[in-house]
Amino acid sequence: MTYRKWCCMFCDLVYDEQLGSPDEGIAPGTPWDAFPDSWICPDCGASKGDFMMLEVG
C-alpha cells in the first residue's frame, strides 16, 4: 500500500497516513479519505480542504 502525506497550508502540520496521529486518536494506516469533510486541523483550525498532498519522491 502506498501511503500519502498531507500538509496544512496555514500552519504546515503534516499528516502522514502511515503514522496516523495517535495523539488525536487516529490509528496508523488511516487514509486521508477516511477523514470526514468536517474535520479540522488540530493545530490551527483549518478545514480538511486546506490541506495539500505532498509529493512523494
PDB file of N, CA, C and O in Angstrom:
ATOM      1  N   MET A   1       0.841  -1.186   0.000  1.00  0.00           N
ATOM      2  CA  MET A   1       0.000   0.000   0.000  1.00  0.00           C
ATOM      3  C   MET A   1       0.887   1.252   0.000  1.00  0.00           C
ATOM      4  O   MET A   1       1.911   1.302   0.682  1.00  0.00           O
ATOM      5  N   THR A   2       0.484   2.232  -0.758  1.00  0.00           N
ATOM      6  CA  THR A   2       1.201   3.500  -0.799  1.00  0.00           C
ATOM      7  C   THR A   2       0.520   4.487   0.135  1.00  0.00           C
ATOM      8  O   THR A   2      -0.673   4.763   0.008  1.00  0.00           O
ATOM      9  N   TYR A   3       1.287   5.006   1.065  1.00  0.00           N
ATOM     10  CA  TYR A   3       0.759   6.000   1.984  1.00  0.00           C
ATOM     11  C   TYR A   3       1.124   7.386   1.478  1.00  0.00           C
ATOM     12  O   TYR A   3       2.154   7.575   0.830  1.00  0.00           O
ATOM     13  N   ARG A   4       0.269   8.347   1.780  1.00  0.00           N
ATOM     14  CA  ARG A   4       0.494   9.726   1.359  1.00  0.00           C
ATOM     15  C   ARG A   4       0.671  10.612   2.588  1.00  0.00           C
ATOM     16  O   ARG A   4       0.361  10.220   3.713  1.00  0.00           O
ATOM     17  N   LYS A   5       1.178  11.817   2.337  1.00  0.00           N
ATOM     18  CA  LYS A   5       1.310  12.825   3.394  1.00  0.00           C
ATOM     19  C   LYS A   5       0.546  14.061   2.948  1.00  0.00           C
ATOM     20  O   LYS A   5       0.534  14.419   1.770  1.00  0.00           O
ATOM     21  N   TRP A   6      -0.090  14.703   3.917  1.00  0.00           N
ATOM     22  CA  TRP A   6      -0.898  15.893   3.658  1.00  0.00           C
ATOM     23  C   TRP A   6      -0.415  17.023   4.545  1.00  0.00           C
ATOM     24  O   TRP A   6      -0.122  16.805   5.720  1.00  0.00           O
ATOM     25  N   CYS A   7      -0.327  18.237   3.997  1.00  0.00           N
ATOM     26  CA  CYS A   7       0.205  19.378   4.735  1.00  0.00           C
ATOM     27  C   CYS A   7      -0.813  20.515   4.789  1.00  0.00           C
ATOM     28  O   CYS A   7      -1.419  20.871   3.779  1.00  0.00           O
ATOM     29  N   CYS A   8      -0.991  21.078   5.983  1.00  0.00           N
ATOM     30  CA  CYS A   8      -1.874  22.230   6.168  1.00  0.00           C
ATOM     31  C   CYS A   8      -1.213  23.449   5.518  1.00  0.00           C
ATOM     32  O   CYS A   8      -0.042  23.733   5.771  1.00  0.00           O
ATOM     33  N   MET A   9      -1.955  24.157   4.693  1.00  0.00           N
ATOM     34  CA  MET A   9      -1.416  25.326   4.003  1.00  0.00           C
ATOM     35  C   MET A   9      -1.199  26.510   4.947  1.00  0.00           C
ATOM     36  O   MET A   9      -0.496  27.457   4.594  1.00  0.00           O
ATOM     37  N   PHE A  10      -1.789  26.467   6.130  1.00  0.00           N
ATOM     38  CA  PHE A  10      -1.685  27.591   7.057  1.00  0.00           C
ATOM     39  C   PHE A  10      -0.618  27.400   8.130  1.00  0.00           C
ATOM     40  O   PHE A  10       0.133  28.330   8.421  1.00  0.00           O
ATOM     41  N   CYS A  11      -0.540  26.213   8.720  1.00  0.00           N
ATOM     42  CA  CYS A  11       0.395  26.031   9.833  1.00  0.00           C
ATOM     43  C   CYS A  11       1.473  24.986   9.556  1.00  0.00           C
ATOM     44  O   CYS A  11       2.334  24.748  10.404  1.00  0.00           O
ATOM     45  N   ASP A  12       1.436  24.363   8.385  1.00  0.00           N
ATOM     46  CA  ASP A  12       2.434  23.367   7.979  1.00  0.00           C
ATOM     47  C   ASP A  12       2.376  22.057   8.764  1.00  0.00           C
ATOM     48  O   ASP A  12       3.330  21.280   8.717  1.00  0.00           O
ATOM     49  N   LEU A  13       1.300  21.797   9.474  1.00  0.00           N
ATOM     50  CA  LEU A  13       1.127  20.494  10.110  1.00  0.00           C
ATOM     51  C   LEU A  13       1.104  19.444   9.007  1.00  0.00           C
ATOM     52  O   LEU A  13       0.432  19.620   7.991  1.00  0.00           O
ATOM     53  N   VAL A  14       1.835  18.356   9.204  1.00  0.00           N
ATOM     54  CA  VAL A  14       1.854  17.278   8.217  1.00  0.00           C
ATOM     55  C   VAL A  14       1.168  16.057   8.811  1.00  0.00           C
ATOM     56  O   VAL A  14       1.506  15.610   9.907  1.00  0.00           O
ATOM     57  N   TYR A  15       0.193  15.521   8.067  1.00  0.00           N
ATOM     58  CA  TYR A  15      -0.440  14.257   8.447  1.00  0.00           C
ATOM     59  C   TYR A  15       0.123  13.176   7.541  1.00  0.00           C
ATOM     60  O   TYR A  15       0.006  13.256   6.318  1.00  0.00           O
ATOM     61  N   ASP A  16       0.729  12.175   8.139  1.00  0.00           N
ATOM     62  CA  ASP A  16       1.311  11.044   7.432  1.00  0.00           C
ATOM     63  C   ASP A  16       0.383   9.855   7.624  1.00  0.00           C
ATOM     64  O   ASP A  16       0.195   9.385   8.746  1.00  0.00           O
ATOM     65  N   GLU A  17      -0.198   9.368   6.530  1.00  0.00           N
ATOM     66  CA  GLU A  17      -1.150   8.257   6.630  1.00  0.00           C
ATOM     67  C   GLU A  17      -0.523   7.026   7.278  1.00  0.00           C
ATOM     68  O   GLU A  17      -1.197   6.306   8.015  1.00  0.00           O
ATOM     69  N   GLN A  18       0.748   6.778   7.015  1.00  0.00           N
ATOM     70  CA  GLN A  18       1.414   5.601   7.569  1.00  0.00           C
ATOM     71  C   GLN A  18       1.514   5.680   9.090  1.00  0.00           C
ATOM     72  O   GLN A  18       1.347   4.677   9.784  1.00  0.00           O
ATOM     73  N   LEU A  19       1.786   6.878   9.602  1.00  0.00           N
ATOM     74  CA  LEU A  19       1.961   7.049  11.048  1.00  0.00           C
ATOM     75  C   LEU A  19       0.665   7.311  11.792  1.00  0.00           C
ATOM     76  O   LEU A  19       0.570   7.028  12.986  1.00  0.00           O
ATOM     77  N   GLY A  20      -0.337   7.851  11.103  1.00  0.00           N
ATOM     78  CA  GLY A  20      -1.565   8.260  11.765  1.00  0.00           C
ATOM     79  C   GLY A  20      -1.284   9.439  12.689  1.00  0.00           C
ATOM     80  O   GLY A  20      -0.308  10.167  12.507  1.00  0.00           O
ATOM     81  N   SER A  21      -2.134   9.612  13.662  1.00  0.00           N
ATOM     82  CA  SER A  21      -1.938  10.674  14.658  1.00  0.00           C
ATOM     83  C   SER A  21      -2.486  10.174  15.998  1.00  0.00           C
ATOM     84  O   SER A  21      -3.578  10.558  16.417  1.00  0.00           O
ATOM     85  N   PRO A  22      -1.713   9.314  16.657  1.00  0.00           N
ATOM     86  CA  PRO A  22      -2.186   8.714  17.905  1.00  0.00           C
ATOM     87  C   PRO A  22      -2.659   9.719  18.948  1.00  0.00           C
ATOM     88  O   PRO A  22      -3.597   9.437  19.694  1.00  0.00           O
ATOM     89  N   ASP A  23      -2.022  10.894  19.011  1.00  0.00           N
ATOM     90  CA  ASP A  23      -2.439  11.912  19.982  1.00  0.00           C
ATOM     91  C   ASP A  23      -3.856  12.403  19.712  1.00  0.00           C
ATOM     92  O   ASP A  23      -4.540  12.872  20.621  1.00  0.00           O
ATOM     93  N   GLU A  24      -4.293  12.293  18.462  1.00  0.00           N
ATOM     94  CA  GLU A  24      -5.638  12.717  18.068  1.00  0.00           C
ATOM     95  C   GLU A  24      -6.595  11.525  17.948  1.00  0.00           C
ATOM     96  O   GLU A  24      -7.744  11.692  17.538  1.00  0.00           O
ATOM     97  N   GLY A  25      -6.124  10.320  18.307  1.00  0.00           N
ATOM     98  CA  GLY A  25      -6.956   9.125  18.232  1.00  0.00           C
ATOM     99  C   GLY A  25      -7.083   8.552  16.831  1.00  0.00           C
ATOM    100  O   GLY A  25      -8.027   7.816  16.545  1.00  0.00           O
ATOM    101  N   ILE A  26      -6.134   8.885  15.945  1.00  0.00           N
ATOM    102  CA  ILE A  26      -6.167   8.396  14.564  1.00  0.00           C
ATOM    103  C   ILE A  26      -5.112   7.310  14.420  1.00  0.00           C
ATOM    104  O   ILE A  26      -3.917   7.570  14.563  1.00  0.00           O
ATOM    105  N   ALA A  27      -5.556   6.096  14.137  1.00  0.00           N
ATOM    106  CA  ALA A  27      -4.671   4.938  14.074  1.00  0.00           C
ATOM    107  C   ALA A  27      -3.726   4.997  12.878  1.00  0.00           C
ATOM    108  O   ALA A  27      -4.080   5.535  11.829  1.00  0.00           O
ATOM    109  N   PRO A  28      -2.520   4.441  13.035  1.00  0.00           N
ATOM    110  CA  PRO A  28      -1.613   4.329  11.890  1.00  0.00           C
ATOM    111  C   PRO A  28      -2.306   3.609  10.731  1.00  0.00           C
ATOM    112  O   PRO A  28      -3.071   2.668  10.942  1.00  0.00           O
ATOM    113  N   GLY A  29      -2.033   4.059   9.516  1.00  0.00           N
ATOM    114  CA  GLY A  29      -2.633   3.458   8.334  1.00  0.00           C
ATOM    115  C   GLY A  29      -3.963   4.061   7.936  1.00  0.00           C
ATOM    116  O   GLY A  29      -4.553   3.635   6.944  1.00  0.00           O
ATOM    117  N   THR A  30      -4.457   5.049   8.687  1.00  0.00           N
ATOM    118  CA  THR A  30      -5.736   5.681   8.369  1.00  0.00           C
ATOM    119  C   THR A  30      -5.568   6.600   7.160  1.00  0.00           C
ATOM    120  O   THR A  30      -4.820   7.576   7.223  1.00  0.00           O
ATOM    121  N   PRO A  31      -6.265   6.291   6.048  1.00  0.00           N
ATOM    122  CA  PRO A  31      -6.123   7.133   4.857  1.00  0.00           C
ATOM    123  C   PRO A  31      -6.821   8.476   5.022  1.00  0.00           C
ATOM    124  O   PRO A  31      -7.801   8.594   5.758  1.00  0.00           O
ATOM    125  N   TRP A  32      -6.310   9.475   4.336  1.00  0.00           N
ATOM    126  CA  TRP A  32      -6.875  10.823   4.372  1.00  0.00           C
ATOM    127  C   TRP A  32      -8.344  10.807   3.965  1.00  0.00           C
ATOM    128  O   TRP A  32      -9.153  11.558   4.508  1.00  0.00           O
ATOM    129  N   ASP A  33      -8.681   9.953   3.012  1.00  0.00           N
ATOM    130  CA  ASP A  33     -10.061   9.878   2.521  1.00  0.00           C
ATOM    131  C   ASP A  33     -11.043   9.420   3.596  1.00  0.00           C
ATOM    132  O   ASP A  33     -12.249   9.624   3.459  1.00  0.00           O
ATOM    133  N   ALA A  34     -10.539   8.802   4.665  1.00  0.00           N
ATOM    134  CA  ALA A  34     -11.413   8.348   5.752  1.00  0.00           C
ATOM    135  C   ALA A  34     -11.811   9.483   6.690  1.00  0.00           C
ATOM    136  O   ALA A  34     -12.732   9.330   7.493  1.00  0.00           O
ATOM    137  N   PHE A  35     -11.120  10.627   6.593  1.00  0.00           N
ATOM    138  CA  PHE A  35     -11.454  11.767   7.437  1.00  0.00           C
ATOM    139  C   PHE A  35     -12.749  12.400   6.933  1.00  0.00           C
ATOM    140  O   PHE A  35     -12.920  12.554   5.724  1.00  0.00           O
ATOM    141  N   PRO A  36     -13.660  12.769   7.824  1.00  0.00           N
ATOM    142  CA  PRO A  36     -14.879  13.452   7.369  1.00  0.00           C
ATOM    143  C   PRO A  36     -14.552  14.850   6.845  1.00  0.00           C
ATOM    144  O   PRO A  36     -13.561  15.454   7.256  1.00  0.00           O
ATOM    145  N   ASP A  37     -15.374  15.353   5.952  1.00  0.00           N
ATOM    146  CA  ASP A  37     -15.166  16.700   5.403  1.00  0.00           C
ATOM    147  C   ASP A  37     -15.217  17.766   6.486  1.00  0.00           C
ATOM    148  O   ASP A  37     -14.694  18.865   6.298  1.00  0.00           O
ATOM    149  N   SER A  38     -15.835  17.459   7.608  1.00  0.00           N
ATOM    150  CA  SER A  38     -15.952  18.418   8.707  1.00  0.00           C
ATOM    151  C   SER A  38     -14.710  18.438   9.607  1.00  0.00           C
ATOM    152  O   SER A  38     -14.642  19.236  10.542  1.00  0.00           O
ATOM    153  N   TRP A  39     -13.737  17.575   9.336  1.00  0.00           N
ATOM    154  CA  TRP A  39     -12.519  17.509  10.150  1.00  0.00           C
ATOM    155  C   TRP A  39     -11.762  18.827  10.062  1.00  0.00           C
ATOM    156  O   TRP A  39     -11.725  19.461   9.007  1.00  0.00           O
ATOM    157  N   ILE A  40     -11.156  19.237  11.180  1.00  0.00           N
ATOM    158  CA  ILE A  40     -10.363  20.474  11.191  1.00  0.00           C
ATOM    159  C   ILE A  40      -8.965  20.189  11.729  1.00  0.00           C
ATOM    160  O   ILE A  40      -8.762  19.247  12.494  1.00  0.00           O
ATOM    161  N   CYS A  41      -8.014  21.007  11.323  1.00  0.00           N
ATOM    162  CA  CYS A  41      -6.631  20.884  11.770  1.00  0.00           C
ATOM    163  C   CYS A  41      -6.574  21.074  13.285  1.00  0.00           C
ATOM    164  O   CYS A  41      -7.082  22.070  13.799  1.00  0.00           O
ATOM    165  N   PRO A  42      -5.963  20.134  14.001  1.00  0.00           N
ATOM    166  CA  PRO A  42      -5.900  20.280  15.457  1.00  0.00           C
ATOM    167  C   PRO A  42      -4.974  21.412  15.915  1.00  0.00           C
ATOM    168  O   PRO A  42      -5.061  21.854  17.061  1.00  0.00           O
ATOM    169  N   ASP A  43      -4.092  21.883  15.032  1.00  0.00           N
ATOM    170  CA  ASP A  43      -3.168  22.949  15.428  1.00  0.00           C
ATOM    171  C   ASP A  43      -3.710  24.347  15.161  1.00  0.00           C
ATOM    172  O   ASP A  43      -3.506  25.254  15.967  1.00  0.00           O
ATOM    173  N   CYS A  44      -4.407  24.532  14.022  1.00  0.00           N
ATOM    174  CA  CYS A  44      -4.828  25.902  13.679  1.00  0.00           C
ATOM    175  C   CYS A  44      -6.311  26.040  13.335  1.00  0.00           C
ATOM    176  O   CYS A  44      -6.797  27.158  13.164  1.00  0.00           O
ATOM    177  N   GLY A  45      -7.036  24.933  13.232  1.00  0.00           N
ATOM    178  CA  GLY A  45      -8.467  25.012  12.955  1.00  0.00           C
ATOM    179  C   GLY A  45      -8.825  25.100  11.477  1.00  0.00           C
ATOM    180  O   GLY A  45      -9.990  25.307  11.138  1.00  0.00           O
ATOM    181  N   ALA A  46      -7.831  24.945  10.584  1.00  0.00           N
ATOM    182  CA  ALA A  46      -8.116  24.976   9.143  1.00  0.00           C
ATOM    183  C   ALA A  46      -8.964  23.766   8.759  1.00  0.00           C
ATOM    184  O   ALA A  46      -8.965  22.752   9.458  1.00  0.00           O
ATOM    185  N   SER A  47      -9.673  23.879   7.661  1.00  0.00           N
ATOM    186  CA  SER A  47     -10.535  22.784   7.219  1.00  0.00           C
ATOM    187  C   SER A  47      -9.736  21.720   6.473  1.00  0.00           C
ATOM    188  O   SER A  47      -8.598  21.960   6.070  1.00  0.00           O
ATOM    189  N   LYS A  48     -10.330  20.555   6.295  1.00  0.00           N
ATOM    190  CA  LYS A  48      -9.698  19.473   5.550  1.00  0.00           C
ATOM    191  C   LYS A  48      -9.319  19.933   4.146  1.00  0.00           C
ATOM    192  O   LYS A  48      -8.298  19.500   3.612  1.00  0.00           O
ATOM    193  N   GLY A  49     -10.120  20.796   3.545  1.00  0.00           N
ATOM    194  CA  GLY A  49      -9.861  21.309   2.213  1.00  0.00           C
ATOM    195  C   GLY A  49      -8.644  22.217   2.139  1.00  0.00           C
ATOM    196  O   GLY A  49      -8.178  22.539   1.045  1.00  0.00           O
ATOM    197  N   ASP A  50      -8.121  22.636   3.291  1.00  0.00           N
ATOM    198  CA  ASP A  50      -6.940  23.497   3.329  1.00  0.00           C
ATOM    199  C   ASP A  50      -5.641  22.697   3.408  1.00  0.00           C
ATOM    200  O   ASP A  50      -4.576  23.271   3.636  1.00  0.00           O
ATOM    201  N   PHE A  51      -5.720  21.372   3.222  1.00  0.00           N
ATOM    202  CA  PHE A  51      -4.552  20.516   3.210  1.00  0.00           C
ATOM    203  C   PHE A  51      -4.227  20.138   1.769  1.00  0.00           C
ATOM    204  O   PHE A  51      -5.115  19.900   0.950  1.00  0.00           O
ATOM    205  N   MET A  52      -2.939  20.090   1.488  1.00  0.00           N
ATOM    206  CA  MET A  52      -2.477  19.689   0.149  1.00  0.00           C
ATOM    207  C   MET A  52      -1.640  18.419   0.273  1.00  0.00           C
ATOM    208  O   MET A  52      -0.878  18.262   1.227  1.00  0.00           O
ATOM    209  N   MET A  53      -1.784  17.512  -0.696  1.00  0.00           N
ATOM    210  CA  MET A  53      -0.980  16.311  -0.698  1.00  0.00           C
ATOM    211  C   MET A  53       0.463  16.675  -1.057  1.00  0.00           C
ATOM    212  O   MET A  53       0.709  17.424  -2.002  1.00  0.00           O
ATOM    213  N   LEU A  54       1.402  16.137  -0.295  1.00  0.00           N
ATOM    214  CA  LEU A  54       2.804  16.374  -0.574  1.00  0.00           C
ATOM    215  C   LEU A  54       3.288  15.367  -1.600  1.00  0.00           C
ATOM    216  O   LEU A  54       2.859  14.213  -1.603  1.00  0.00           O
ATOM    217  N   GLU A  55       4.180  15.807  -2.465  1.00  0.00           N
ATOM    218  CA  GLU A  55       4.774  14.916  -3.450  1.00  0.00           C
ATOM    219  C   GLU A  55       5.702  13.938  -2.738  1.00  0.00           C
ATOM    220  O   GLU A  55       6.479  14.323  -1.864  1.00  0.00           O
ATOM    221  N   VAL A  56       5.610  12.693  -3.118  1.00  0.00           N
ATOM    222  CA  VAL A  56       6.487  11.670  -2.536  1.00  0.00           C
ATOM    223  C   VAL A  56       7.570  11.369  -3.548  1.00  0.00           C
ATOM    224  O   VAL A  56       7.273  11.000  -4.684  1.00  0.00           O
ATOM    225  N   GLY A  57       8.826  11.522  -3.150  1.00  0.00           N
ATOM    226  CA  GLY A  57       9.927  11.350  -4.069  1.00  0.00           C
ATOM    227  C   GLY A  57      10.561  10.071  -3.920  1.00  0.00           C
ATOM    228  O   GLY A  57      11.519   9.770  -4.633  1.00  0.00           O
TER     229      GLY A  57
END
